């Protein structure tokens, strides 16, 4: 393989790494939003658990918006279990399930960070090889 072909191969690889990094960054943003959503749900449940029946509460409905509501029964929570199905659970059970989901999401976040770091290192190495080849061609 001549030096022009090798340089071209390096440039294609660098572009592929950029695309992979872009995809991972989008997934990372989605993951971050999911973490924030679960943390908000957990905080809301914890606050509702300490609320007396009949109390006025502000419930977050997403997007930074809240509605005023009256707490009727804070001892039961409906939880999505997938497939458009919900089940009734205690707040403690839901908080436990949310904690499990948060733990899984945090583990995924760590793995994604490692993948992004590995991609950055590999791209930097290929970029250095390409720079070296360019220098050799000019020198």
JOHUQUI-V757338 format. One record per backbone hydrogen bond with DSSP energy under -0.5 kcal/mol. CO is the residue of the C=O (numbers start at 1). NH is the residue of the N-H. Records with the same first field share a line. If there is no record, write none. Layout:
CO=NH, NH
This chain:
2=6
3=7
4=8
5=9
6=10
7=11
8=12
9=13
10=14
11=15
12=16
13=17
14=18
15=19
16=20
17=21
18=22
19=23
20=24
21=25
22=26
23=27
24=28
25=29
26=30
27=31
28=32
29=33
30=34
31=35
32=36
33=37
34=38
35=39
36=40
37=41
38=42
39=43
40=44
41=45
42=46
43=47
44=48
45=49
46=50
47=50
48=51
52=55
55=71
57=59, 69
58=60
59=67
62=65
65=61, 62
67=59
69=57
70=72
71=54
73=76
77=79, 89
79=87
82=85
85=81, 82
87=79
89=77
90=94
91=95
92=96
93=97
94=98
95=99
96=100
97=101
98=102
99=103
100=104
101=105
102=106
103=107
104=108
105=109
106=110
107=111
108=112
109=113
110=114
111=115
112=116
113=117
114=118
115=119
116=120
117=121
118=122
119=123
120=124
121=125
122=126
123=127
124=128
125=129
126=130
127=131
128=132
129=133
130=134
131=135
132=136
133=137
134=138
135=139
